[in-house]
């Protein structure tokens, strides 16, 4: 009898957001779209059974790692206080 090992697929997603002052006029749209992306990633991961990890970087004069390889089911949405 043959037993085939299943290879577990893992998604690693990196999002980079511009946190400079020039983005202030788009702030609400960026927050909304980021939250939509997180919700879609979470839904897809749960429906497919595929583990998905997210890293979030923001930048203005320097880059900052805000989320480091966090399971998508633990990632919180972005708010005005965060971005």
KATAUR-V203239 format. One line per field, one symbol per residue. ss: DSSP state (@ for helix, = for strand, . for the rest). psi: psi as a letter, one per 30 degrees, with the letter a starting at -180 (. if undefined). Layout:
BEGIN
ss->???
psi->???
END
This chain:
BEGIN
ss->.........=========..@@@@@@@@@@@@@@@@@@@@@@@@@@@@..=========...=========@@@.........
psi->kkjkkkkkkkkjkkkkkjglfffefgeeeeeeeeeeeeeeeeeeeeefgkkkkkkkklkdflkkjekjhkkfffkllklfff.
END
